[in-house]
Amino acid sequence: MVLSRNDSKQPVQVAKYVPKLSEVQKLEIEQKKNVMLLVENLMQREAATFKMIIDCLYDVGSLNLINKKVSLRFLKSLIRFIVKLAKTIFRSIAFYWVVKNTPELITNWLINKIMISREPKRKPLKTAKKSGQISKAKKAQIKQKKKIQKKSPTVVKYFPKLSEAQKLEIEQRKNVILLVENLMEREEATFKMIIDCLYEVGSVNLINQKVAMRPLNRVMRLIARLSKPSFRAVAFYWVKRNTPELITDWLLSKVRF
C-alpha cells in the first residue's frame, strides 16, 4: 500500500505489513521477557558465585591452552605466572560479558527446548534386506562377545597416571558442581518461577499442536493449569539432581583445547 506524499522530492513511504501474532507467540514473547529478568536478577544477586565459577574455568582452560601451545618448560612457567597475574582482569571482563549476553542466550535455549516444531522428523526407511542383514550381524557380534568372555582370563586393569591438567580439571569440576548446587538451593524460588514460565509456554504449544477440537482444547488447558504445582515440584527435583553435573560438564568442554 503506497501512502500519499505532499512533497515530490520526499521518498515514497510504504506501509509495512505486521502479521498478527498467535496466542502462543504472544505468550512466548511475554514469558521470554520474564525469564530474562529472572536470570538477570539471579546473576546480580549471585555475582560472587559466578565469578568463582569463572575462576575455576579460567584455571583449567589456561593450563590446557598453555600445555597445547607451548612446549618449552621455561617459557611455559613464565606464561603461567603471567596468566595468574592477569586472572583478576580476565574475571572482570568475562563477568561483564556473561552478565550482558548470558540471560538472552539461556532464555533462547530454554524456549527452543520446549517449542515443538510442526514438521515431524522423518526417519530414513530401512529395506527388509538391510534390516535382516543388520540383525544377522548383531547376532554374530553377540556370539563373538560370548566366546571372548569365556576364553579371556581375568586381567588386572591398568590405571594411567593423571597429568597436572587432568588432576586440576577433576578438582575444579567438583568445585563447580558444589557452586551450582549451592546456587540452586539459595535460588530455589527463582528456578521454580523459571519452570513456571516455561511450563505455561510449553503446555499451551503442546496442546495446540496435538488437540484441534476447541472444547477438548479448553479442557486440556484447564488440566494443565491444575497440574502446574505437581509438575513444578517434579521438574525442580529433576533439575536439582541432574543440572549441576550437566552444566559443569558443558562448561568444562568449552575450555578443553
C-alpha positions as CSV (number, residue, x, y, z in Angstrom):
1,M,0.0,0.0,0.0
2,V,1.6,3.3,-1.1
3,L,0.9,6.3,1.1
4,S,0.3,9.9,-0.3
5,R,3.1,12.5,-0.2
6,N,2.9,16.3,-0.3
7,D,6.5,17.0,-1.5
8,S,7.6,15.3,-4.7
9,K,11.2,15.1,-3.5
10,Q,10.3,13.0,-0.5
11,P,10.8,9.3,-0.9
12,V,7.7,7.1,-1.1
13,Q,6.7,5.6,2.2
14,V,5.4,2.1,2.1
15,A,3.2,0.8,4.9
16,K,4.8,-2.2,6.5
17,Y,2.6,-5.3,7.0
18,V,2.8,-6.5,10.6
19,P,1.5,-10.1,10.8
20,K,-1.0,-10.8,13.6
21,L,0.7,-12.8,16.4
22,S,-1.0,-16.0,17.6
23,E,-1.8,-16.7,21.3
24,V,1.3,-19.0,21.6
25,Q,3.6,-16.3,20.1
26,K,2.3,-13.6,22.4
27,L,2.7,-15.9,25.4
28,E,6.2,-16.8,24.2
29,I,7.3,-13.2,24.0
30,E,5.8,-12.4,27.4
31,Q,7.4,-15.3,29.2
32,K,10.7,-14.8,27.4
33,K,10.9,-11.3,29.0
34,N,10.0,-12.8,32.4
35,V,12.7,-15.5,32.2
36,M,15.3,-12.9,31.0
37,L,14.5,-10.7,34.0
38,L,14.7,-13.6,36.4
39,V,18.1,-14.7,35.1
40,E,19.4,-11.1,35.2
41,N,18.3,-10.6,38.8
42,L,19.8,-14.0,39.7
43,M,23.2,-13.1,38.2
44,Q,23.2,-9.7,40.0
45,R,22.4,-11.4,43.4
46,E,24.9,-14.2,42.8
47,A,27.8,-12.3,41.3
48,A,30.3,-13.8,43.7
49,T,29.3,-17.4,42.8
50,F,29.5,-16.7,39.0
51,K,33.0,-15.1,39.5
52,M,34.1,-18.2,41.4
53,I,32.9,-20.4,38.5
54,I,34.8,-18.2,36.0
55,D,37.9,-18.6,38.2
56,C,37.6,-22.4,38.1
57,L,37.1,-22.5,34.3
58,Y,40.0,-20.0,33.8
59,D,42.4,-22.2,35.8
60,V,41.6,-25.3,33.7
61,G,41.3,-23.5,30.4
62,S,44.6,-21.5,30.7
63,L,46.6,-24.6,31.7
64,N,45.1,-26.7,28.8
65,L,45.9,-23.9,26.4
66,I,49.5,-23.4,27.6
67,N,50.2,-27.1,27.5
68,K,48.9,-27.3,24.0
69,K,50.6,-24.2,22.5
70,V,53.9,-24.0,24.5
71,S,56.4,-26.8,24.6
72,L,59.4,-25.1,26.3
73,R,59.5,-25.5,30.1
74,F,60.9,-22.1,30.9
75,L,58.5,-20.3,28.6
76,K,55.6,-22.4,30.0
77,S,56.4,-21.4,33.6
78,L,56.7,-17.7,32.6
79,I,53.4,-17.7,30.8
80,R,51.7,-19.4,33.7
81,F,53.0,-16.7,36.0
82,I,51.6,-14.0,33.6
83,V,48.3,-15.8,33.5
84,K,48.0,-15.9,37.3
85,L,48.6,-12.1,37.4
86,A,46.0,-11.5,34.6
87,K,43.3,-13.5,36.4
88,T,41.6,-10.6,38.1
89,I,41.4,-8.6,34.8
90,F,40.1,-11.6,32.9
91,R,37.5,-12.3,35.6
92,S,36.1,-8.8,35.4
93,I,35.9,-8.8,31.6
94,A,34.4,-12.4,31.5
95,F,31.8,-11.5,34.1
96,Y,30.8,-8.3,32.2
97,W,30.4,-10.4,29.0
98,V,28.4,-13.1,30.9
99,V,26.1,-10.6,32.6
100,K,25.4,-8.8,29.2
101,N,24.9,-11.9,27.0
102,T,24.1,-15.0,29.1
103,P,20.5,-14.1,30.1
104,E,19.3,-13.9,26.5
105,L,21.3,-17.0,25.4
106,I,19.9,-19.1,28.3
107,T,16.4,-17.8,27.6
108,N,16.5,-18.6,23.9
109,W,18.0,-22.0,24.6
110,L,15.3,-22.9,27.1
111,I,12.4,-21.6,24.9
112,N,13.8,-23.6,21.9
113,K,13.7,-26.8,24.0
114,I,10.0,-26.5,24.8
115,M,8.7,-25.2,21.5
116,I,7.6,-28.2,19.4
117,S,8.1,-27.9,15.7
118,R,5.1,-28.6,13.5
119,E,7.1,-30.5,10.9
120,P,7.5,-34.2,12.1
121,K,11.0,-35.6,11.9
122,R,11.4,-38.1,9.0
123,K,13.3,-41.2,9.7
124,P,15.0,-43.0,6.8
125,L,13.1,-46.2,5.8
126,K,15.1,-49.4,6.1
127,T,14.6,-52.1,3.5
128,A,13.7,-55.6,4.5
129,K,17.1,-56.9,3.2
130,K,19.1,-54.4,5.1
131,S,17.2,-54.9,8.4
132,G,17.7,-58.7,8.0
133,Q,21.4,-58.2,7.4
134,I,21.7,-55.9,10.4
135,S,20.0,-58.4,12.7
136,K,22.3,-61.2,11.4
137,A,25.4,-59.0,12.0
138,K,24.2,-58.2,15.5
139,K,23.7,-61.9,16.3
140,A,27.2,-62.7,15.0
141,Q,28.7,-59.9,17.2
142,I,26.9,-61.2,20.3
143,K,28.2,-64.8,19.7
144,Q,31.8,-63.5,19.3
145,K,31.5,-61.5,22.5
146,K,30.3,-64.6,24.4
147,K,33.2,-66.6,23.0
148,I,35.7,-63.9,24.0
149,Q,34.2,-63.7,27.6
150,K,34.5,-67.5,28.0
151,K,38.1,-67.6,26.8
152,S,39.5,-64.4,28.2
153,P,41.2,-64.7,31.7
154,T,40.8,-62.1,34.4
155,V,43.2,-59.2,33.7
156,V,44.3,-56.6,36.2
157,K,43.2,-53.1,35.0
158,Y,45.9,-50.6,34.5
159,F,45.2,-47.0,35.6
160,P,47.3,-44.5,33.8
161,K,48.9,-41.7,35.8
162,L,47.0,-38.5,35.5
163,S,48.6,-35.3,34.2
164,E,48.6,-32.0,36.1
165,A,45.8,-30.6,33.8
166,Q,43.6,-33.7,34.4
167,K,44.1,-33.5,38.1
168,L,43.2,-29.8,38.1
169,E,40.1,-30.5,35.9
170,I,38.8,-33.2,38.3
171,E,39.4,-30.8,41.3
172,Q,37.7,-27.8,39.6
173,R,34.8,-30.0,38.4
174,K,34.0,-30.8,42.0
175,N,34.2,-27.1,42.9
176,V,31.9,-26.0,40.1
177,I,29.3,-28.7,40.9
178,L,29.2,-27.6,44.5
179,L,28.9,-24.0,43.5
180,V,26.0,-24.7,41.2
181,E,24.3,-26.9,43.8
182,N,24.5,-24.2,46.4
183,L,23.3,-21.6,43.9
184,M,20.2,-23.8,43.2
185,E,19.5,-24.2,46.9
186,R,19.7,-20.5,47.6
187,E,17.7,-19.5,44.5
188,E,15.0,-22.2,44.7
189,A,12.2,-19.7,44.2
190,T,13.8,-18.2,41.1
191,F,14.3,-21.6,39.4
192,K,10.7,-22.5,40.2
193,M,9.4,-19.3,38.6
194,I,11.5,-20.0,35.5
195,I,10.0,-23.5,35.4
196,D,6.5,-22.0,35.6
197,C,7.2,-19.6,32.7
198,L,8.5,-22.5,30.6
199,Y,5.6,-24.7,31.6
200,E,3.0,-22.1,30.5
201,V,4.5,-21.7,27.0
202,G,5.3,-25.4,26.5
203,S,1.8,-26.7,27.7
204,V,-0.1,-24.3,25.5
205,N,2.1,-25.0,22.5
206,L,1.8,-28.8,23.0
207,I,-2.0,-28.7,23.4
208,N,-2.4,-26.5,20.4
209,Q,-0.3,-28.9,18.3
210,K,-1.9,-32.1,19.5
211,V,-5.5,-31.2,20.2
212,A,-7.5,-29.4,17.4
213,M,-11.1,-29.6,18.8
214,R,-11.9,-26.4,20.8
215,P,-13.9,-28.0,23.7
216,L,-11.2,-30.6,24.3
217,N,-8.5,-28.0,23.9
218,R,-10.0,-25.9,26.7
219,V,-10.4,-29.0,28.9
220,M,-6.7,-29.9,28.4
221,R,-5.6,-26.3,29.2
222,L,-7.6,-26.4,32.5
223,I,-6.0,-29.8,33.4
224,A,-2.6,-28.3,32.5
225,R,-3.2,-25.3,34.8
226,L,-4.3,-27.6,37.7
227,S,-1.3,-29.9,37.3
228,K,1.2,-27.0,37.3
229,P,2.2,-27.3,41.1
230,S,2.9,-31.0,40.8
231,F,4.8,-30.6,37.5
232,R,6.9,-27.7,39.2
233,A,7.8,-30.0,42.1
234,V,8.8,-32.9,39.8
235,A,10.7,-30.6,37.4
236,F,12.6,-28.9,40.1
237,Y,13.6,-32.2,41.7
238,W,14.9,-33.4,38.3
239,V,16.7,-30.1,37.7
240,K,18.3,-30.0,41.2
241,R,19.5,-33.6,40.8
242,N,20.8,-33.5,37.2
243,T,21.5,-29.9,36.2
244,P,24.7,-29.2,38.2
245,E,26.6,-32.1,36.6
246,L,25.3,-31.3,33.1
247,I,26.2,-27.6,33.4
248,T,29.7,-28.4,34.8
249,D,30.5,-30.9,32.0
250,W,29.3,-28.5,29.4
251,L,31.4,-25.6,30.8
252,L,34.5,-27.8,31.1
253,S,34.0,-29.0,27.5
254,K,34.3,-25.4,26.4
255,V,37.7,-24.9,28.0
256,R,39.3,-28.0,26.6
257,F,41.7,-27.1,23.8
